[in-house]
């Protein structure tokens, strides 16, 4: 009995055919997939060379700074043949940083600024993103368009206006004045709006039918669904506030209020001929970022994955 028309046929010793292809389409698609998955030795070598080059460019300077910070004062860091591993590793350069500048006071100031910036972004971006994504009110599209327009403005174009505003508020030379302009980032508002907009509409409607108001819907439906994106915002806001150099340098005048990035400039003047201490200072500034990322990395990758899938 012959097979019905349109049904795939399989014979012993022959490859299965797909309906309507006559067998040629299936073999061609398998040949194409095989050719894409197969990699020659030359292509494999090129890929590994590119990976090594990218690895050296990205983490090479960091590893060199770490190595320099561990080298002893008697070891030459300017040898004709660069030596990566220290001959006799030591932590004296780190103690020299603490003896030269009040590094822990500067670090505390940076932590205060970073906490204010992260807290402002978490609360402000969450409320603004939810209002733009889930609440109906007049002028919502106009406000959203204005927020998007601010994203294309370079920071240097508004830095003078920011300083005049902060000074008129009496916040010059204060840590709150340093943190205030970064406490609500427009990009973070946009990210939270996208995250809230991805929540199924049926959940909101069912909560409305049960009598939940806007705050209750935000608390019990919205926030549990956007924790990944919130962790991404926390990490980027903390890194941005911690690494910022230009704005704290403009606002702060009292050395006691300096943040860590501004205070480390003293190492450049006091230890011009000793790059080991400068490298130790940069490593001290890097440690809090590494700790924060290690704590939140699970939520960070979850938030990035959610954004990629929903986007």
Secondary structure, 3 states (H helix, E strand, C coil): CCCCCCCCCCCCCCCCCCCCCCCHHHHHHHHHHHHHHCCCHHHHHHHHHHHHHHHHHHHHHHHHHHHHHCCCCCCCCCCCCCCCCCCCCCCHHHHHHHHHCCHHHHHHHHHHHHHHHHHHHHHHHHHHHHHHHHCCCCCHHHHHHHHHHHCCCCHHHHHHHHHHHHHHCCCCCCHHHHHHCCCCCHHHHHHHHHHHHCCCHHHHHHHHHCCCCHHHHHHHHHHHHCHHHHHHHHHHHHHHHHHCCHHHHHHCCCHHHCCHHHHCHHHHHHCCCCHHHHHHHHHHHHHHHHHHHHHHHHHHHHHHHHHHHHC
